[in-house]
Amino acid sequence: MPQRVASAGEEGSSDAVLIRRTMAEIGPVADKVTSYFYALLFVRRPDLRALFPPAMDIQRDRLLKALLTTAEHLDNTPVLVDYLRNLGRGHRKYGTLAEHYPIVGECMIGALSTYAATVWSPETEAAWVRAYTTMSQVMIDAVAADELRSPAWWHAEIVTHDLRTPDVAILTVRPNQPYPFLAGQYTSVETPWWPRVWRHYSFASAPRSDGLLTFHVKAVPAGWVSNALVRRARPGDVIRLGPPTGSMTVDHTSDSGLLCLGGGTGIAPIKALVEDVAERGARRPVEVFYAARTDHGLYDIDTLLRLQQSHPWLAVRAVIDQQARLRLPDALRDYGPWNEYDAYLSGPPGMIRSGIDTLRDIGIPSSRIRHDAVEELFLATS
Ligand SMILES: NC(=O)C1=CN([C@@H]2O[C@H](COP(=O)(O)OP(=O)(O)OC[C@H]3O[C@@H](n4cnc5c(N)ncnc54)[C@H](O)[C@@H]3O)[C@@H](O)[C@H]2O)C=CC1
């Protein structure tokens, strides 16, 4: 019988309560905990350092995000299992092996017990051991199943590199073997110039019969991967791709309209969604709002306007910050009603956050609002 440990205001199983208490305690010093974890890991297993990128900042943020997501969903098995399966599959490209999980668990508990000393107890430790054992088993099993059907990564040769603005390039790549994915998803990309540094990019086209994939990349200040892809990459260069992920996909069992907001290079997966609807030949309205700071920033407007010309169900509206009376997402209020629509948000984290607020405000329930994880986008912009 699980012990009841919760006080007023704390909900969930006793393990979930103990784990959330640990996370609340380490919150203010989370960066120290993750640094200490990696220090412990590399002191105990120096050979594992080679699996990680030279700069560890993003890696530390990812570890923290994984811990927080686990703590949040500990009592929601379907959500947690889905998250962990993806996490396990995503780790294959780093060279992670089942035998690495125990030492990672030991170091994680070492770091948490050091920094959450006031709430740490034998019960807390037992809760973490149980949670970590279950989590790692889900990840290991997902990897074993995935190994039977897909590679850990794909090589992809750049076939075209189209510099649309001084900072934005559209790259088309040919994977070395079939790459199954859904319109609206994203993947991780590693360039030959920054080994083991992976960044996320959305597919800018629905799956094509020739198997080619397209990405829109904006070079951001101090962004290693984005600058390499925009300024250095040329046709013939070979990059690596991780598995596809993301749930910002079209529900083809419904005939609701699609309300799509794309900010800057966030237009990439929106274009993929439009192509997906077009290929199904469905008669459902699709309304795209494409926002940029300047008209120069609407680097792919011609493609969208061409799609609009051939598809009567598609409406494309450009919103230029400098010229608009209302910026996105507020501009949505001038149109609608949107109650028969599913909403798709893609762009900078600030646009997604304010987009969610506006959409809820105009009556679209959260269950009909789709977007990628904002933390992942933040980690992606480099
Ligand atoms: N799946 C996704 O959600 C994808 C997200 N992205 C992200 O999109 C961003 C694109 O960067 P840029 O092209 O430099 O875009 P940007 O920073 O120039 O912003 C584009 C437009 O979004 C709107 N916007 C920006 N911040 C806002 C805020 N706080 N509140 C409301 N609206 C806001 C503005 O209209 C702005 O013109 C990157 O952060 C990238 O990671 C890119 C591709 C896919």
The ligand as an SDF file (V2000), in Angstrom:
LIG
                    3D

 44 48  0  0  0  0  0  0  0  0999 V2000
    7.5680   24.4980  -35.1700 N   0  0  0  0  0  0  0  0  0  0  0  0
    7.7760   25.7350  -34.8020 C   0  0  0  0  0  0  0  0  0  0  0  0
    7.1050   26.3030  -33.9480 O   0  0  0  0  0  0  0  0  0  0  0  0
    8.8740   26.5070  -35.4610 C   0  0  0  0  0  0  0  0  0  0  0  0
    9.4090   27.5780  -34.8000 C   0  0  0  0  0  0  0  0  0  0  0  0
   10.4000   28.2860  -35.3610 N   0  0  0  0  0  0  0  0  0  0  0  0
   10.9250   29.3780  -34.5720 C   0  0  0  0  0  0  0  0  0  0  0  0
   10.4960   30.5790  -35.1570 O   0  0  0  0  0  0  0  0  0  0  0  0
   11.4310   31.5920  -34.9000 C   0  0  0  0  0  0  0  0  0  0  0  0
   11.6900   32.2860  -36.1970 C   0  0  0  0  0  0  0  0  0  0  0  0
   12.5840   33.3210  -36.0060 O   0  0  0  0  0  0  0  0  0  0  0  0
   12.4930   34.6350  -36.8860 P   0  0  0  0  0  0  0  0  0  0  0  0
   12.2780   34.2650  -38.3080 O   0  0  0  0  0  0  0  0  0  0  0  0
   13.7040   35.4330  -36.4960 O   0  0  0  0  0  0  0  0  0  0  0  0
   11.1730   35.3070  -36.3250 O   0  0  0  0  0  0  0  0  0  0  0  0
   10.9990   36.7560  -35.6840 P   0  0  0  0  0  0  0  0  0  0  0  0
   11.6280   36.7990  -34.3480 O   0  0  0  0  0  0  0  0  0  0  0  0
   11.4160   37.7460  -36.7180 O   0  0  0  0  0  0  0  0  0  0  0  0
    9.4190   36.7980  -35.4670 O   0  0  0  0  0  0  0  0  0  0  0  0
    8.5320   36.6010  -36.5480 C   0  0  0  0  0  0  0  0  0  0  0  0
    7.2300   37.2900  -36.2270 C   0  0  0  0  0  0  0  0  0  0  0  0
    6.5960   36.6330  -35.1300 O   0  0  0  0  0  0  0  0  0  0  0  0
    5.8670   37.6010  -34.3860 C   0  0  0  0  0  0  0  0  0  0  0  0
    6.3640   37.6410  -33.0040 N   0  0  0  0  0  0  0  0  0  0  0  0
    7.6480   37.5290  -32.6110 C   0  0  0  0  0  0  0  0  0  0  0  0
    7.7420   37.6240  -31.2680 N   0  0  0  0  0  0  0  0  0  0  0  0
    6.4830   37.8210  -30.8230 C   0  0  0  0  0  0  0  0  0  0  0  0
    5.9010   37.9890  -29.5340 C   0  0  0  0  0  0  0  0  0  0  0  0
    6.6490   37.9840  -28.4170 N   0  0  0  0  0  0  0  0  0  0  0  0
    4.5550   38.1250  -29.4500 N   0  0  0  0  0  0  0  0  0  0  0  0
    3.7920   38.1080  -30.5610 C   0  0  0  0  0  0  0  0  0  0  0  0
    4.2900   37.9710  -31.8080 N   0  0  0  0  0  0  0  0  0  0  0  0
    5.5990   37.8360  -31.9280 C   0  0  0  0  0  0  0  0  0  0  0  0
    6.0850   38.9340  -35.0180 C   0  0  0  0  0  0  0  0  0  0  0  0
    5.0050   39.2180  -35.8840 O   0  0  0  0  0  0  0  0  0  0  0  0
    7.3590   38.7260  -35.8010 C   0  0  0  0  0  0  0  0  0  0  0  0
    7.4740   39.5360  -36.9330 O   0  0  0  0  0  0  0  0  0  0  0  0
   12.6280   30.9520  -34.2590 C   0  0  0  0  0  0  0  0  0  0  0  0
   12.5380   31.1690  -32.8770 O   0  0  0  0  0  0  0  0  0  0  0  0
   12.4230   29.4640  -34.5580 C   0  0  0  0  0  0  0  0  0  0  0  0
   12.9680   28.6180  -33.5600 O   0  0  0  0  0  0  0  0  0  0  0  0
   10.8620   28.0340  -36.6220 C   0  0  0  0  0  0  0  0  0  0  0  0
   10.3460   26.9750  -37.3240 C   0  0  0  0  0  0  0  0  0  0  0  0
    9.3330   26.1010  -36.7860 C   0  0  0  0  0  0  0  0  0  0  0  0
  1  2  1  0
  2  3  2  0
  2  4  1  0
  4  5  2  0
  4 44  1  0
  5  6  1  0
  6  7  1  0
  6 42  1  0
  7  8  1  0
  7 40  1  0
  8  9  1  0
  9 10  1  0
  9 38  1  0
 10 11  1  0
 11 12  1  0
 12 13  2  0
 12 14  1  0
 12 15  1  0
 15 16  1  0
 16 17  2  0
 16 18  1  0
 16 19  1  0
 19 20  1  0
 20 21  1  0
 21 22  1  0
 21 36  1  0
 22 23  1  0
 23 24  1  0
 23 34  1  0
 24 25  1  0
 24 33  1  0
 25 26  2  0
 26 27  1  0
 27 28  1  0
 27 33  2  0
 28 29  1  0
 28 30  2  0
 30 31  1  0
 31 32  2  0
 32 33  1  0
 34 35  1  0
 34 36  1  0
 36 37  1  0
 38 39  1  0
 38 40  1  0
 40 41  1  0
 42 43  2  0
 43 44  1  0
M  END
$$$$
